[in-house]
Amino acid sequence: MTITITAFERSPDGGRGLARDTRVRWALEEVGQPYEVRLVSFKAMKEPAYLALQPFGQIPTFEEDGLVLFETGAIILHIAQRHRGLLPDAPEPRARAMAWMFAALNTIEPPIVEREAAQITERGKPWHAERLPMLDERIRTRLRQLSAWLGDRPWLDGAFSAGDLMMVSVLLRLKSSGLLDDVPNLAAYLARGEDRPAYRRAYAAQRAVNVP
Ligand SMILES: N[C@@H](CCC(=O)N[C@@H](CS)C(=O)NCC(=O)O)C(=O)O
């Protein structure tokens, strides 16, 4: 049965690969599963037919054989559990790879998203300039901690896993912020992720939609 995911008809990032369909495309490329993409407009994402798939009116969704999933954590965990290549077989390393997925989504992504939201919605407010350094420092704290853990390992815990896929995807949102300048091992970690053939294919596929 064909896998179908949804993505923006036109991504606000202009094809830089930061919309969250890219991480799902990447996971599918890593495990060698073909997929189709249904492009949706902002208007359609808020209509009842789409809200029946994704209650919050967001991309991406995942559909396969009657199963409908939303939330990239759930989607990528499902892909990684169903197909070989993104999770170790042994139970303990497998559980640890999942822990890194949660760390990416619950510990690292929230302050990054908060900073992005502040830059979009709070620009021009009198207190924005004072608040931004505080938001930056929250991210820097997490980056220092993650950098200390990573040290000189290539990946977070053994071989590349869904935990790395999620962590790299989240950190890529910081690429143009300058916040990675102080953590060269994390910058190199990102570069290793971006260099994976599966990531390159995923990036190219979303870019083809957004930069026709
Ligand atoms: N926690 C969700 C977040 C999904 C999300 O924020 N999607 C963004 C695009 S990357 C979106 O659809 N934004 C439009 C909106 O929220 O109206 C996930 O990981 O799937």
Ligand as a Chemical Component Dictionary entry (heavy atoms), coordinates in Angstrom:
data_LIG
# 
_chem_comp.id                   LIG 
_chem_comp.type                 NON-POLYMER 
_chem_comp.pdbx_formal_charge   0 
_chem_comp.three_letter_code    LIG 
# 
loop_
_chem_comp_atom.comp_id 
_chem_comp_atom.atom_id 
_chem_comp_atom.alt_atom_id 
_chem_comp_atom.type_symbol 
_chem_comp_atom.charge 
_chem_comp_atom.model_Cartn_x 
_chem_comp_atom.model_Cartn_y 
_chem_comp_atom.model_Cartn_z 
_chem_comp_atom.pdbx_ordinal 
LIG N1  N1  N 0 4.379  18.888 16.705 1  
LIG C1  C1  C 0 4.002  18.858 15.310 2  
LIG C2  C2  C 0 4.275  20.235 14.728 3  
LIG C3  C3  C 0 3.761  20.344 13.306 4  
LIG C4  C4  C 0 3.958  21.758 12.794 5  
LIG O1  O1  O 0 4.204  22.707 13.560 6  
LIG N2  N2  N 0 3.832  21.921 11.481 7  
LIG C5  C5  C 0 3.982  23.229 10.893 8  
LIG C6  C6  C 0 4.874  23.174 9.662  9  
LIG S1  S1  S 0 6.503  22.656 10.043 10 
LIG C7  C7  C 0 2.628  23.742 10.435 11 
LIG O2  O2  O 0 1.865  23.005 9.850  12 
LIG N3  N3  N 0 2.354  25.021 10.687 13 
LIG C8  C8  C 0 1.157  25.648 10.258 14 
LIG C9  C9  C 0 0.210  25.892 11.388 15 
LIG O3  O3  O 0 0.506  25.488 12.540 16 
LIG O4  O4  O 0 -0.823 26.503 11.133 17 
LIG C10 C10 C 0 4.785  17.764 14.572 18 
LIG O5  O5  O 0 5.923  17.479 14.963 19 
LIG O6  O6  O 0 4.247  17.183 13.630 20 
# 
loop_
_chem_comp_bond.comp_id 
_chem_comp_bond.atom_id_1 
_chem_comp_bond.atom_id_2 
_chem_comp_bond.value_order 
_chem_comp_bond.pdbx_ordinal 
LIG N1  C1  SING 1  
LIG C1  C2  SING 2  
LIG C1  C10 SING 3  
LIG C2  C3  SING 4  
LIG C3  C4  SING 5  
LIG C4  O1  DOUB 6  
LIG C4  N2  SING 7  
LIG N2  C5  SING 8  
LIG C5  C6  SING 9  
LIG C5  C7  SING 10 
LIG C6  S1  SING 11 
LIG C7  O2  DOUB 12 
LIG C7  N3  SING 13 
LIG N3  C8  SING 14 
LIG C8  C9  SING 15 
LIG C9  O3  DOUB 16 
LIG C9  O4  SING 17 
LIG C10 O5  DOUB 18 
LIG C10 O6  SING 19 
# 
